Amino acid sequence: MQLPKEKIMPNAFRSIGLIARATAAMGNQLFQADDLNNNQFIFLMRIVETPGITQAELATQLHVDPSTCLRAVRKLIATQYVTRGTDAHDKKRRPLLATAKGQAMYPALEDYEQQILSVGTQGLSTGETALLEELLAKVARNVRDYQNQH
């Protein structure tokens, strides 16, 4: 697949980037007092939502470099939000599990996510919100597929 030479909707992707950076910055600030910095709150959310996820699976799901994921997971373990378990059937598999502290933090993380979604979709009808979700999923899939090809 070759990239088109003409400019197609550059502001749309810039808007997506702005949304991602702004929500991450606000989340980092909000959860800094809880020792969740550098987007660690996002990693913790995924671990709580997917008990037993491996570090490699987490990196893939969040589309981050494995070394970035490793640093985040190590910090979550050091701050006692997450533990690294062992799989009874596969000794090489090291599932990640949220501790009681991590589980207790989840409602605040979920509230933040819902607040941001509410603010972001303010003024949109139910149909517009559904369409936005559908279209963004298509864009994400296209970009992911393109990334996997290169």
Secondary structure, 3 states (H helix, E strand, C coil): CCCCCCCCCHHHHHHHHHHHHHHHHHHHHHHHHHCCCCCHHHHHHHHHHCCCECHHHHHHHHCCCHHHHHHHHHHHHHCCCEEECCCCCCCCCCCEEECHHHHHHHHHHHHHHHHHHHHHCCCCCHHHHHHHHHHHHHHHHHHHHHHHHC
